[in-house]
Amino acid sequence: MSVRPARARTTQARQRRGAWTRALVTGGSAGIGEAFARALAGEGTALVLVARRREPLGRLAEELRERHGVEVEVIPRDLTDDAELAEVEARLTDETRPIDLLINNAGGETEHGVVRDRDRELLEAEVRLNVVATLRLTHAAVGAMSARGRGFVINVSAGNAFFPTPGSAAYGASKAFINSLTEALAYELRGSGVRLTAVCPGFTRTGAQDRLGLNRHAFPRFMWRNADAVARDGLRAARRKKVVSCLNSSGAFGAFAARHLPHRLLTPLVARATARFASG
């Protein structure tokens, strides 16, 4: 009588408890994307990790294979490049190893500052990553998932998706696009077996603040969360079939204020907060 290795038995048990068999995570080498990958690997979910940098992807993949016994595929691609984006789209529609969870996490700011003073090429690259790549990958995924009658898409948005953000205008607008797209597609795809969730984390410790030269001490510690908490709450929101989730009470309060305060009052407040964030 053959006996399965303990790791194989553990992995299969985790897969039975989890909702997903194989997940593709963009921006999967660091920050929130890495946290999603770690959380899913811990549940026994096979992974396809996409990011620009090959070395961090390879290190993370090897660690997750060794620790959790899961299959991890790496695709080092730049999603602002049309040809490389098309390769990731093709992976999402590959029915030999189907993806039943897409996490569109790749995104962020290329610079922080008022639009007039920003580099136009970097501004476009930011929108191509946050908006165009998210749109195209979502389109590829929901087409394949609809044909199978099952699938999930988690689009990582942001807390400032609910209001204009002077000083971070393109980033805020791109996240507003993600929320609107997610809500509309969730309605269009009702009854198809495909579900979408936009998760809207607030201030998250990822290292992006240091890259952009932002002042992490401009806001109190209680307003900040770590990437692991965001990933955990994001997966929970998807399992609960929430279409838009602010993840915690402080995020919900911000969304409530954005919906009910007149923008003529709210926008100057946001502008002052953004300026404080940008002060070295």
Rosetta blueprint (number, residue, H / E / L):
1 M L
2 S L
3 V L
4 R L
5 P L
6 A H
7 R H
8 A H
9 R H
10 T H
11 T H
12 Q H
13 A H
14 R H
15 Q H
16 R H
17 R H
18 G L
19 A L
20 W L
21 T L
22 R E
23 A E
24 L E
25 V E
26 T E
27 G L
28 G L
29 S L
30 A L
31 G H
32 I H
33 G H
34 E H
35 A H
36 F H
37 A H
38 R H
39 A H
40 L H
41 A H
42 G H
43 E L
44 G L
45 T L
46 A E
47 L E
48 V E
49 L E
50 V E
51 A E
52 R L
53 R L
54 R H
55 E H
56 P H
57 L H
58 G H
59 R H
60 L H
61 A H
62 E H
63 E H
64 L H
65 R H
66 E H
67 R H
68 H H
69 G L
70 V L
71 E L
72 V E
73 E E
74 V E
75 I E
76 P E
77 R L
78 D L
79 L L
80 T L
81 D L
82 D H
83 A H
84 E H
85 L H
86 A H
87 E H
88 V H
89 E H
90 A H
91 R H
92 L H
93 T L
94 D L
95 E L
96 T L
97 R L
98 P L
99 I L
100 D L
101 L E
102 L E
103 I E
104 N E
105 N L
106 A L
107 G L
108 G L
109 E L
110 T L
111 E L
112 H L
113 G L
114 V L
115 V H
116 R H
117 D H
118 R L
119 D L
120 R H
121 E H
122 L H
123 L H
124 E H
125 A H
126 E H
127 V H
128 R H
129 L H
130 N H
131 V H
132 V H
133 A H
134 T H
135 L H
136 R H
137 L H
138 T H
139 H H
140 A H
141 A H
142 V H
143 G H
144 A H
145 M H
146 S H
147 A H
148 R H
149 G L
150 R L
151 G E
152 F E
153 V E
154 I E
155 N E
156 V E
157 S L
158 A L
159 G H
160 N H
161 A H
162 F H
163 F L
164 P L
165 T L
166 P L
167 G L
168 S L
169 A H
170 A H
171 Y H
172 G H
173 A H
174 S H
175 K H
176 A H
177 F H
178 I H
179 N H
180 S H
181 L H
182 T H
183 E H
184 A H
185 L H
186 A H
187 Y H
188 E H
189 L L
190 R L
191 G L
192 S L
193 G L
194 V E
195 R E
196 L E
197 T E
198 A E
199 V E
200 C L
201 P L
202 G L
203 F L
204 T E
205 R E
206 T L
207 G L
208 A H
209 Q H
210 D H
211 R H
212 L H
213 G L
214 L L
215 N L
216 R H
217 H H
218 A H
219 F L
220 P L
221 R H
222 F H
223 M H
224 W L
225 R E
226 N E
227 A H
228 D H
229 A H
230 V H
231 A H
232 R H
233 D H
234 G H
235 L H
236 R H
237 A H
238 A H
239 R H
240 R L
241 K L
242 K L
243 V L
244 V E
245 S E
246 C L
247 L L
248 N L
249 S H
250 S H
251 G H
252 A H
253 F H
254 G H
255 A H
256 F H
257 A H
258 A H
259 R H
260 H H
261 L L
262 P L
263 H H
264 R H
265 L H
266 L H
267 T H
268 P H
269 L H
270 V H
271 A H
272 R H
273 A H
274 T H
275 A H
276 R H
277 F H
278 A H
279 S L
280 G L
